[in-house]
Structures are given as structure tokens and as C-alpha cells.
Amino acid sequence: MADIPLAVLLEGDYGYKVQVFDTGDTMAALAGKVVEQVAGVLVAPFPPDAILKVRLQGSDEALPDGLTIADAGFVEMESVEIYRAG
């Protein structure tokens, strides 16, 4: 697949960060990669049982965990938010 830069905001962080992903990454993988880079460094670590979801900026709807970046039709610098469900 191809690389794509996205603007991501992890719950609890003060602002969006640009991170590069593979267009074959799923939403679950995207969330995992962001948490790996940001949680415990810029925000407090999430509990091990935390369920993280991805949504487009300004949307209330979570994207399906198995949806790939390519299938979602994301464009470069698309803004997404990662948050704890529940």
C-alpha cells in the first residue's frame, strides 16, 4: 500500500499531531499506532481495557474498527480523533 499523512488528535492531548500511516491500516491499527506514540508521553496512559475508537473530526459516529484508511477514502492530512468509547 502507500503512505498517507493524517492529522490525529488523541483524547486528552492539547492538539493535533501529524503522523504517517499505511493506507492498508485499519482504524484499530491507526488508533494503536497513535496510542503507542502519544500515550504515556503527552497524555496519561489509557487503562489496558480501554476501547479506543476513531472518528472524523466533527463527527459523532465512530468508524468501524476493520475499515482501512484506503476504504474510508481519507485524503492527505485528513483530521481524525481517537477517543475512549463508553
Phi, psi and omega in degrees: 000194184237159176276146178216129176276135177233151173266118185239141176238118177267134180313129179097345180277160184273344182194171180288147176238145175269128179222145181263134180233168172267139181296345176275352178295140174276170178297324178296318179293319178303310180300317180298319179294320180293315179300319180300324183274330191250318183294135182085352178245301181256339175226162178297147177299149176275151175300150182302333182267008181296136176258116182258141180232159179241138174218157174290149178304132178086355180264151174263349185266130175285145174278147180301139182304324184273356179291131178274161177300319179297314181292334177285343179077024179299144174252166179305135178069020172303141181262123178232154179242140177245127185218161176279128177281146176086000000 
